[in-house]
Amino acid sequence: MDDVTQAAATLIKLCIERKLTIATAESCTGGLVAGALTEIAGSSAVLDRGFVTYSNDAKQQMLGVTTETLRDYGAVSRQTAEAMALGALAKAKTDLAVSITGIAGPGGGSAGKPVGLVHFSAAARDGTTMHAAKRYGDIGRAEVRHHSVLQALDMLLELAQQK
């Protein structure tokens, strides 16, 4: 069992035991977190839905990220990640949500927001939130996405352990 499958299985098991549901809001991972969760038997008891919001329009329409947030901070920012996670919670009415927005590369980076920069947010229905920013570097698109999936699953597990 690879590291992503193991992390997803651990999370699914805990969420089933604690009767917790999850929504994902993904940009640069394009649904890979939801995909990892659905690899696990029993995931239908946990995963409610996944939002793939690659464009800014999708982030606004599907998750309620404001034009001001995107204009003032950009799509790859703590503020956008937090708005995405809270929007997923609001739309899905799940117990937990996680969001990912970043620059997987190979292009698209800048001095302030280099390739490999990814922002994550996880939120719980009780108001608990967490944020992480990772600078994976220009390690290749697949590797940035792989590490991002693991980070998102770890954040969900941490929140689930608190419930």
Residue, then its C-alpha position, 0 to 999 in steps of 0.5 A: m500500500d503506497d503512502v497516499t492510500q495508507a493515509a486515506a485508509t487511516l482517515i476513512k477508518l477514523c471518520i467512520e468510527r467518529k461518524l464524520t463527513i468530508a468535503t474537498a475543495e481542490s485547485c492544483t490537485g484537480g480532485l486527487v484528494a477526493g480520488a484518493l479517498t474513493e480508492i478506499a472501501g467504505s469511503s461513501a460513508v465519509l466523502d460527501r463531495g469534492f469541488v474541483t475549482y481550478s479557475n477563479d470563476a469556479k472558486q467564486q461560483m462554487l465556493g463563494v470566494t470573493t472577487e476582493t479576496l482573489r484580487d487582493y491576495g491572489a488565487v494562491s494565498r492563505q486567504t483564498a485557501e481559507a475561503m475555499a475550505l469554509g465555502a466547501l463546509a457551507k455548501a456541503k454541510t459536512d463536518l470537515a473540509v480541506s482546500i488546496t490551491g497552489i502552483a504545481g508548475p512547471g510554469g506559472g510561478s513568480a518571485g513572490k509565488p514560486v513554483g511549488l508554493v501550495h496553500f492548504s486550509a482545513a476547517a471543521r463545522d465547530g469553527t476550528t480551522m488550520h492553515a499550512a503553506k508549503r514550498y515544495g520547490d520546482i520538484g516536478r508537477a507530479e511530485v508537488r501534487h503528490h506531496s499536496v495530497l498527503q498534506a491535505l490528508d494529514m490535515l484532515l486526519e489531525l482535525a478528525q482526531q480532535k473530534 
